[in-house]
């Protein structure tokens, strides 16, 4: 049976162009994680607003939903970050 080749398989010595591309990918991965964290924080702020603002009393049920969504967003963000980081580290080694 033929093994499917990963597009990130190490093919020899890393030249400068490849090294810089990996660094850009690493930085983009960190930037994406920060976007997930920012989105999670915005959901928390929205949840607090739904619970605290008196004019939104009929929408208070959205507060806990925002908190739960915030938790899911942060978990997904960290999962994706560590998965790509593992692939990048495997390429470096």
BELVEN-V12163 format. One record per residue. N is the residue number from 0. RES is the residue in one small letter. PHI is phi as a letter, one per 20 degrees, with the letter a starting at -180 (* if undefined). Layout:
N&RES&PHI + N&RES&PHI
This chain:
0&x&* + 1&x&e + 2&x&e + 3&x&f + 4&x&e + 5&x&f + 6&x&f + 7&x&d + 8&x&f + 9&x&f + 10&x&d + 11&x&p + 12&x&f + 13&x&e + 14&x&e + 15&x&g + 16&x&g + 17&x&f + 18&x&f + 19&x&f + 20&x&f + 21&x&f + 22&x&f + 23&x&f + 24&x&f + 25&x&f + 26&x&f + 27&x&f + 28&x&f + 29&x&f + 30&x&f + 31&x&f + 32&x&f + 33&x&f + 34&x&f + 35&x&f + 36&x&f + 37&x&f + 38&x&f + 39&x&f + 40&x&f + 41&x&f + 42&x&f + 43&x&f + 44&x&f + 45&x&f + 46&x&f + 47&x&f + 48&x&f + 49&x&f + 50&x&e + 51&x&e + 52&x&f + 53&x&f + 54&x&f + 55&x&d + 56&x&f + 57&x&f + 58&x&d + 59&x&f + 60&x&f + 61&x&f + 62&x&g + 63&x&f + 64&x&f + 65&x&f + 66&x&f + 67&x&f + 68&x&f + 69&x&f + 70&x&f + 71&x&f + 72&x&f + 73&x&f + 74&x&f + 75&x&f + 76&x&f + 77&x&f + 78&x&f + 79&x&f + 80&x&f + 81&x&f + 82&x&f + 83&x&f + 84&x&f + 85&x&f + 86&x&f + 87&x&f + 88&x&f + 89&x&f + 90&x&f + 91&x&f + 92&x&f
